[in-house]
Amino acid sequence: MTAVVQDRYGEADVLYVDHIPRPTVADNEVLIRVEAASVDRGAWHLMAGLPYPLRLAGFGLRRPRNRVRGLDVSGRVEAVGSSVTRVAVGQEVYGIAVGSFAEYARALETKIAAKPARLSFAQAAAVPVSALTALQAVRDHGRVQAGQSVLVLGASGGVGIYAVQVAKAMGAHVTGVCSTSKTDTVRSIGADEVLDYRVDDATDGSHRYDVIIDTGGNRRLRDLRRALTRTGTLVIVGGENGGRWLGGTDRQIRAQCLSPFISQKMGTFIASENADDLEVLTQMIDAESAHSSEQESHVNPDLTLAQQPDRGPIFVKSRPVRTGDIDVAKQVRLDAVARYLQDIGNDNIEAAGAIDTHPLWIVRRTVVDVVRPAIWPEELTMTRWCSGFSTRWANMRVRFDGSNGALMETEGFWINISAESGMPTRMSDDFMRPLEESTDEHRLKWKRVLAENAPEADDAGVLDTPFALRATDIDPFDHVNNAVYWQAVEEVLSARTELRTVPHRALIEYLPPHRLQRRRRPAQPRRRQDRHGLVPGRRSAPRSCAGERPLTQFLGRDSRDTEHQRKKNRGPETEEPPHHAEHDHCRGNGDESDGGAFSYHLECSSGISSIELLTGHRKPPSRS
C-alpha cells in the first residue's frame, strides 16, 4: 500500500511517500480502509520528536518507532480482530489510528466509533483528536454548568473551535478570543461574545469568568487568575512555547503546584482517546445536524434539500475564497456562490468525460441555505451529487464546508440544452446511468415553490430598488447570467445586514428570462423618458412560462426571431442597444415593473430569515 513515512525526526522534509506492506491487526484491533485523514498539532510533535520527553514516552528515542504518520482517520472497516465486537466489516467509522496517512491503518477497537451520519469522511476526519480534547476540557476538567460564563482563549484554533461549541451545547455563556480575521467564524459557531486579542485584553479583570479554557499557551498565570471568579477554574490545554525539553509544560506544572493553595482551581490534562467519548461527539454532531435540518424545513417547508447519499458518484472539489467574492464584512456573497456552482458543475461534467456530449445547461431554480457563512480567508470543500433527475433535467445538490466552520447547502434545477437547437434535450443513457446510483427519484418534475404573483409597487412595505443591466451580464443564451440576479439580491441585502446574522435561505425561480434581443411593439406616441431611457408605465404581474410561453422564450431566444429581425430590433447604429437602457427592480415583497422582472420577497420568523426571489418578463420600452 502507499503511505507517508519518515525514517528520522525533523521538519516536513523528512516525510516521503513509500510503498509498504498492509498492516496486520491484533485480536482487539480493526483494519480501516482510509477515506480521509487530517493533520493536527499532535501529528507535528510526533514528526519532529519534540519535546524530547515525548521520545522517552515510547515513541522512539533516536527515530520514530512507527514510520507512518497520522492519527485522525475516517473510513470503512476492512477487517476486524477475533475479539472485536463494537464494529463490523464495511461499517463507516472515525477515530484515532496508528498511521492514518496511508491507504490502510490499524486502530484499537476502543479508539473508534461509528461516523456521524451527516458528516462526509473529510469532515469526520477533522474531529477525533481536537474534539475529544475540547470535550474533556470543558466537561471533565472545567465541569461547565448551564448558565456559567466561559472564556475560550484561542477560540479559532483546532481545540478552541470545538470548545466553544461544546460549552454552548452545555448551556454556558461563551466568550471567544481570536484574531481579527477569525471573529466572524467564532461568532458563527455560537459564541455569545467575540474578542479580538489585538484590541481587547480578555484578562484585564474587567470581567470575570467561571471557567477559562486556555488553548493559547502564552499568558501568565497571574493574568489568567485575574480574569477568574474567586472559585473559578482554569484548564490549560497544551503548550507550544517552552522549547525542546519542556514544550510549554512548565506553565502547566506551575499551575498544578499552585492550585492546592488557592481558592481557584488550575490544572491541565492529557486527553483520553476512547470510543465512549467519540460516541458522545457523534450524538452532539447528529443533534446539531437535526437542528440544522429543522431550521431548513422552517425556512421553507415546501422545499427540503436531500441529504447526501451513501452510494453513487460524489464529486468533491476544493477552492479558496477570493477577495473578489466577499462583501465589506468579508462574508462570501451570494453571486460568488452562484459562480462557484457554475464552476463545479462544469468541472463535474468534465471529470465525467461528458464535456463534449453535454456541454450546455441552464438553471431554472437555485436554492442557497446559509447555515454558517464563509468568511475570508477560508478554504471551501464543495461536495456535489444528484438528488433527482428525469431524461432532460436534474436536481444537483452542492454542499459547501469551510475550513473555518462555514456550512452552505445548495440545490439547482438544471436543464440539459442541445447545442444545435438551443432546446431542452434528452440526456444520453451513459450520462444518466451514474445519476441513477445516487438517487431513487428518476422521474423528476418541475414544481414551483414561490408564489406566482408579486405585489404591486404601491403596496405597503414594498421597496423599489433599480438595478442596471450591462452588456457583460448577458450569457451565450442571450439572457442574464444567473450570478447577475444574485448581484441584485446583494444590492438589496446591503441595506438589510441583520438578515445575514442568522441562518437564512435565498431562492430564485426563473420565469421568462431577460433577453438581449427584443421585437418591436406597435408605434406609440412619444412619452417622457427618465434619465435611464425608461418609459414610465403600468406594472403587471409576472407569468409562469410553463404552458403560457414557448419554451424557446424561456431559454432566452424565440424560434421565430431571425437574424434580420434581430438587426431590425436594434434600430439605427446611433441608437443605444436596448439592454444598456434596462433596469431591473428589486422590491421588498416582490415586484414586476414595466421594465421590471426582478422580484424578491423577504420574510423573517422565529429568527430565521427567508429570501425568496421571483423573476418575470419585462416589456421593452416603447420608441418613437
N, C-alpha and C positions, 0 to 999 in steps of 0.2 A: 504494500500500500504506500501511498505518498504521504509524507509528513514533514512538518517544520521541526528541525532538530538543531541541537548545539552540542559541541564536544568540550567546550570550556566556558567559563563565566566571562561576561563582558557586556558591551552595549549591543545594539541591534545587529551590528555587522557580524556577530558570532553565529547568527541564525542562517540556515540554508535548507533547501528542500532536498530530501533524500527519499529513496525507496527502501522501506524496511519491512520486516515480516509483520503480519497482522497479530495483534496481541492475543494471548490466550487468557481465559478467565478462571478464577478460582471458584470454589463452591458458592461463596457469598457475593460474587461479582456478576456484573452484567456487561456484555459487549454491545456498544452503541454504534450504529452507523451514523456518523456525524453529518447533520444537515447544516448546522451553524455553530460557530464558537465566537466568543467575544474576548476582548482584552481589558484587563483591569490593572490596577496598581500592583496587585499581588503577582501577576504574571511577570512584571518588570523586575520585582525583587528576586524572584526565582531565576530569571535570566541573568541578572547581574551578580547574584550571590551576596547581596547586601541587605541589611547589615550582616557582619560576619557571624554573629550568634545563630543566624539562620542556617548556616552550613553545619554548625555543631548540633542543630536540632534534627539532623538526619537527612538533609537534602544533598549531601555530598561535600566533603571537605575541600578537595582540590578541583573537582569537576562535578557537574550535575549527575546525581545518581540516575535520574530519569532524563533521557536525551530529548524527549518530545515535550514541547512547551504547551501551555494552555490548561485552564481549569474549567471555566464556564462552558457548558455544552447544551445543545438540544439536538434531538434526532430520534431515530427509531431503534427499538431493541432488536438486535440481530441474533443474540444468543444469551442464554442465562445459565448460571451455575446450578448445580444439583439442589442446593438448599434455598434458592431464591423463590419467594412466594408473593412479593409485593407487585411485581410487574411481569408481563408476558411478552413473548416474541411478537414483534410487529407493533407494539404499543408506542405511542409518541410520548417521549419523556424529556425532562430537562433537569439540570442539576450540576454537580461538580464531579469531574472525571480526572483521570490521570492521563495527561497528554491529549487535549482536545483539538490541537492544531494538526489534525490528521484525518484520514478517511474513516478510521475506526478508533474508538477509545474505550478503555475499560473503566468501570466505576463500581464502587461498593453499592450494594442494594440500598443501604441506609443513607446514601447521599443523592438519590434521585427520586423524582416524583412524576406523576402524570402532568404533561404540559397543559397550561391553561388553554381552554378550547378556542378562545377568540384571538390568541396571540399567534403570529407567524413564528416559524422556527428562529428567524433572525431576532425577533423581539424577545422571545423566550430566553435565548442565549445570553441576553444582556442582564438578566435578572439575578441568577443564583447568588454569587459571592457578595455583591454590593447590597442587594435587597435583604439577604439574611443578616448581614451586619447591621443594617439600619433597623430591621425588626427587633433584633435582640438589644440594640442600644436603647431604643425607645420603650419597648415593652418590659424587658427583663431588668435592665440596669437603670434606666431613667424612671421606670414604673409610672409612666404618664397616665393620668386620670382625666376623665372628661371635665372640661372647664378650666384646666390648668393652662398657664401660659408657657409656651415652649419656644426657645430660641435655637435655631439651627444655623450654625456657622459653617460656611461652605455649602450653602443650600443648593447650588447648581452642580456640585460635584457628583461623582459616582455614587457615594453613600448618601450624601446630603439630599439629593433629589428624591430618593426613596424615603428618607427620614421625614421629610415634610409631609409626604402622602400618608405614611403610617401614623404619624401624630395626628393628622387631620381625621383619619379614619377612627381614631380613638376619642375624638371629641374635643381635642385641645385647640386653643387659640395659638396659631403658629406664626412666628416671625422668622422670615428667612433673610440671610445676609449673603450677598453675592456681588459680582462685578456689575458695572453699568449695563453691559451688553446682555446680561442674563436676567435682568429684573423682570421682564415680561414673561420669560419662561417660568420662573419661580412662581410668579403670580398665577400663571395659567394652570399650574398643578395643584393649586388650592391654598397657597399661603395667604393668611389674612393680612399680613403686612410684609413689605419687602424693603430692605435697607440696602443702599449702595455703600459698600465699605469704604469707597473713596470719598464719600460725602458725609456719611453718618458713622459715628462711633457707637456701636451697639453695647459696648461695655463701659460707657462713661458714668453709669449709675443713675441716669435719669429715669430708667425703667428697670424693674427687677423681675426676673423670671423664675418660675418654679423649677424648670429643667432647662439645662443648656446641653445641647449635643454639639460638641466641637469636633468638626472634621477638618479644620484648617491647619491645626498643628503648630502655630507660632505665637499665640497670645500668652502673655504672662499670667500665671495663676492668680496673682492679686487682682488683675483687671477682671478676670472671669468671676472671681468671688464677689467683686463689687456689683456685678450685674445679677447675682443670685439673691433670692429671698433668704431670710435668716436660716431657714431649714431646707433650702433648695438643693438640687442635685446637679453635679457636673459629670458628664460622661465624655471622656476623651476617646476619640476613635482614630487610631493610627497616629503616626508621627513621621514627618518627612524631612526634617531639618536638623537631624542630630549627627550627621557624619556616618562614617563606615562602621563604627563599632556600636553605637547606641541607636542610630537611626531615628532620633527624636524621642526615644522611650524614657530619657532622663526626666522629662517633664511629667510623664505618667507615673514614674516611680516616686517623684516628689509629691504628687497629688495623693497617692495612696498612703504615703507615710504621714502626711499632714491630716488626712481625713479623720482619724480616730480622736483628734484633739480639738476639733471644732464642731459647731452645730450643723454645718453644711456637709453634704456627702460628696466626695470627689473620688473618681477612680477610672479605670479602663478595663478592657477585657479582650480576650481572643475569641473571635466568632466561632460558634459551634456549627459544623457542617452536618446537618441532619435532615432526613426526609420529612419528619413531622413539621418542622418549620417551613419547609418548601410547600407542603400541603396547605399550611395556613396562608402562605403567599398566594397560592393558586386560588383559594377561596376569596381572598381580598380582590384579586385581579378580576375574577369572574363576576364578583358582586359589582365592581366598578363598571365592567362591560355591560352588565344588565342594566345598570343605572343609565349608561350612555344610550342603550337601545330604547329605554323608556323615554329619554329626552327626545330621541329621534321620532318616535311614534307620536309624542305630544306635539312636536313641531308641525307635523302633517300626518294625521292618521291615515290619509288616503294613499300614501306612498311610503312603504317601508323598504329600506335598502336590504338586499340579500346579503347574508353572511358569506364569508369566504369558504368555498367548498374544500373538502378533504380529498378531492380527486380531480382529475382533469388538468389541463395545462394552465399553469400560473406564470405570468410574465412579470419579472421583477427588474427594476432599474433604479439607479440612484442618480441624484443630481444635486448640486449645491444651490441654495437660494442666492440669487444675484441681486446686487444693489438696485438694478433697474426694475426689479419686480416688487419693491416694497414701498409702503407709504411713509408718512412722516414719523410714525410710531415704530418703524422698522418691521411692520407686520406684512406678510405676503398678501398682495392684492388679489381680488377675485379674477381680474383679467389675466394675471400671471398664472393662476391655477388653470384657466381655460387654455392657455398656451401649453402648459405642461401636459394637459390631457391630449391635445393635438399631437404633441411630440411623442409621447409614449405610445399613442395609437399607431403612429407611423412606424416607430421602432418595432412595435409588436408585429405588425404586418410584415415588415422587412425581415425580422428574425424567423417568421414562419415561412418565408420563401414565397410570399403571395403579393409582393410589391408590384409585379408585372401584371398579375391577373385581377387584383382587387385594389387598385391604387386610389380610387376616389370615393370619399364618404362625406355625407353631410350629417349634422346633428340636429335633431328636432326638439330634444329636451335635454337640459343639463341641470343636474341637482348637485349642490355642494353643501355638505354638512360640516361646519367648522366646530369641532368639539373643543380642540385646543389649537389656537392659531400658530402658524410657523413664524418664527421671529429670526430675522437676520442677525448674526450668521448662523446658518443651520443647514445640515445635510438632510435631504428628503429621500426616503426609500419609497418608491411607488410600486404597488402590487396591483396587477391588472388581470381580470378574468371575466368570462362571460356569465351573466346571470339569467339569460333568456334569449331566445332567437326564433326567427321564422326564416323563410327562404330568402328574404330581401333585406332584413334588418336585424339588429341585435342590441340588447342592453349590455353595456360594458361597464363593469364596476372598477373603480380605481381607489385604492386606499393609500393615503399619504401618512407615513410615520416619520417624525423628525428626530434627529439625533439629540435634541434638547426637550423632547416630550410632545412635539406637535402631533395632532391627530386630525385628519380631514378625511371624510368619506364622500365619494362622488359616484354618480351614475349618469351615463349618457345613452340616449336612444339614437343609435347610429344607423343610417340608411346607406346601403351599397348602391353606387351610381355607375352607370355604364359610361365609359369614356367616349363611346361613339354617339349615343343618343342623348346623353345627359339625363336619362330617366332612371328611376329605380330598377334594378336588375337582379336576377337570381344569383345567389352565391353558388359557387361550384360545390359539388359533393365533397371533394377533397378539403375544401376550406371549412365546410360545416362539420366534418367528422370530428375534429378536436373539440369543437364547441359542444357537441353532444355529451362529451365526457364530464363536463363541469356543471351541467345544469339539467334538470328534468323538464324545463319549460322549452318545448320545441315548437310551439305554435303561438308565439308572442304576437299580441295585437296591440295596436296603438289605442291608448285610453288617456284622455285629457285629465289633468289633475286640477288645473286652475279654473276659476270661473270664467265663462266666456265673455261676459260684458264688463267693460270697465266703466267706472262712474264718470259723470260729466265734470268738466273743468270747474264749474261753479259750485259743485257740491262742497259741503262743509269739510274742512280739513284737507282739501286737495291742494297739493303744491305742484306748480308747473315749473320745470327746470329745462331750459333749452340745452341741446347737445348737438353741436355742429358735426356733420359728417364730412370726411375728407376723401380725396381720390385714393389715398393709400389704405382706406378702410375696406375697399372692395376686393373680394376674393375671385378666384378663377371661375366661379359660378355666377359672377356678376351680381352678387349680393353681399351685404355687410358681413364681414368676418365675425365669427362667434365671439372672439375675445373683445371686439369693439363694444358689443352690447354690455359686457361686464365693465368696460371702462365707464359707461354711462351710469351703471349702478354705483361704482366707486365715487362718481361725481356727487351723487345724492348722499351716499353714506359719509362723505367727508364732513357733512353738517350734522350727522347723527352718530357720532363716535360711541355713544353709550350702547348702541346696538351690538357693538363688536366685543363688549366686555363679558358677554355670556355666550354659551353655545347657541349657534344660530344656523338656520337653513336659508340658502338662496337658491331659487329655482327659476329657470327661464323656459318657456314653451314658445315655439315659433308657429305663427300663422303665415299668411302670405308674406314673403320677405321684402325688404327694401331691394330695389333693383337699380342698376346703373342706367339701363335704357328705359324710356317711358314713351308710350304712344300719346299723340296729341289728343286733347279733348276739343270739342267744337269751340270755335272762336267765341269769346265773351268780351263784353265791354271792359275797357281798361279799368283796373281797380287799384286803389292805393297799395303800394308795397312797403313793407318795413325795411329797415336798413340791411336785412339779410336777404332781401328779394322775395320774402314770403308774402303771400296774399292772405289777409285775414279771412276766415270763412267759418262755417259752422262745423261742429265736431260730430263725428259719427262713431258708433260703437264698433269694435273690431269684429271680424267674422272669422269663423273657423274655415280653414282651407279644405278640410275633408268634406267632400260631397258638394261643395259650393264653388270651388275654383278648380280649374285644370291643375293637375299635379305639376305640370311644367311650370306654372307660375309659382308654385311653392318652391321649386328649385331655383327660381330667380331668372327664368327665361321662358318665353312664350313661343310655342312651336309655330305660331302664326307670324311672329316677327321675322322679317327678312333683313338682310344687310342694308337694303335700300331704305326700309322703314327706320332702321336704327340711325342711319345717317340723317334722314329727314328729321327725326325727333331731336337731333342735336341742334338744329337751327343753323343760322349763319355762323361762320368761323369766329366772328367777333363776339358772339353770344356766349355767356358763361355756361359751362356744362351744368345740367340740372343738379347733379349731386353736390356741386360746390355750393349751391344755394339752399341745401336742405338743412333742416334741424330736426333732431329727434327731441321728444319732450318726455322727461321723467316726471311722473306725477305721483305724489303720495295718494294711495288708494286708487291708483290706476288712471290711465288717460289714453285717448286716441284722438288727437287733434287733427285738424285739416291736413297739416303736414305731418302729424304725429304718427307714431307707430311704435312708440316705446312706452310701455306702461309698467308701473311697478306698484306693488301692494305691500304695505308694512303693517305688521301687527305684532304685539307683544302680549304674552300671557304667561303667568307663573314664572317669570324670569327668563323665558325662552323667547328670543326674537325670531320671527319668521319673515323672510324676504321673498316675496313671490313676484315674478315678473312675467309680463304677457306682452307679446308683440302683435301688432295689427298691420294693416295695409294702408299706406298713406297715398293720397291723391296728389298728382303733380300740380304745382301752381299754374294757374292759367296765364297765358301770354297774349298780348295784344298783337 
